[in-house]
């Protein structure tokens, strides 16, 4: 029986002896005979309500004391040669001591190292979280299925420590832009801003560490703090448990709400589903005092700082040069831009999911791509393609996919009727009509032409809305003011040419 079991048995004997003596009026000798114990022991039990435990005496450890100093010296000597997965073990220390002629058992070395480790461990302080005062922030990597493809994503988590309410958003990148965007969305979700936010020493916020405690913050992070008027606090270097609330919660969310791996058409959909599930679970929880967390949040919301009148724009500005092919490089990805912007400079405002390009007061937005990827919109080159049938032939499938099903059907009919070469020439003419008359009217005309089984350009003229130009009669010579010229269809002009040929 172990020591704890013996203590419990001894305690039971004390209570039985006392009950028999004081309640049943048994003699000490009778009690000793019935319980099989010495009468002196029974008498001793009457004088105490519970067993007296012998104080443990500290044993002498001569071998420990003899080699302890040498073990400490070895650990200090080897400290500069320990990194990564290399660590000091009791067998390695024991072998070194034996090589030096010190007779000691490995078990003693193991106990010494364990005691040394215990004495060096940090003692955690129970903290108090007050309403509206504190939130903790961190990023975590997760797996998601997007469009049937499994890949890595980054989970932004902000946790209000008083009410335990979380905000979660998934991003493609673990960068400063996503970091800022998560803040803006989280504050909007909570309806206010906590007074203090606690972080790791992440590069999105900290430019560099200065000395032991000071930090030089990035300019954009200082702008975020100034815009929302919150205080940024940071954990000690390498001590992520200083914000253990968000650390533990991030792991729990992965296991309880993101497992099995979530799937969706994009990260926005997966994020919305995960946040809905987290909110549903949170709304029904109670704290240790039996209060609903949703009630605690109502207290907390009243004490949060109000949201700023104008939202903080979570974007990074970068100047770009547009090439002769009207493309720009941003973060290693290539984007097409309107051909009229070729060989100009533009400003790229990089967001978490898109990039806004600005050039000469014109704006174009493109989805953000990863390094090495290309995003080419052939709509940007309609004017140039209208003059280059060979280029039209080469990019026709991608081009008509952008323009819509009407153009896809027309391209199929053109190829079937005229072949690819001539069909590309006709399609180039259609692109020219789009440049001259606008896409909507050309699309309508093509739809009517396809309904009649026509694919040549000449009948399309009847469906295009040609703008009527009204001239100011006062600016015409007097001899021409009374003349009227009737418009005729192009088919009559062709008939005229045919008659001339005869």
Beta strands, then each sheet from edge to edge (+ up, - down):
strand 1: 134-146
strand 2: 149-160
strand 3: 166-171
strand 4: 196-199
strand 5: 206-210
strand 6: 214-217
strand 7: 231-234
strand 8: 263-264
strand 9: 316-321
strand 10: 327-330
strand 11: 333-336
strand 12: 345-350
strand 13: 354-359
strand 14: 362-367
strand 15: 374-375
sheet 1: 3+ 2- 1+ 4+ 7+
sheet 2: 3+ 2- 1+ 8+
sheet 3: 5+ 6-
sheet 4: 9+ 12- 13+ 14-
sheet 5: 10+ 11- 15-
end
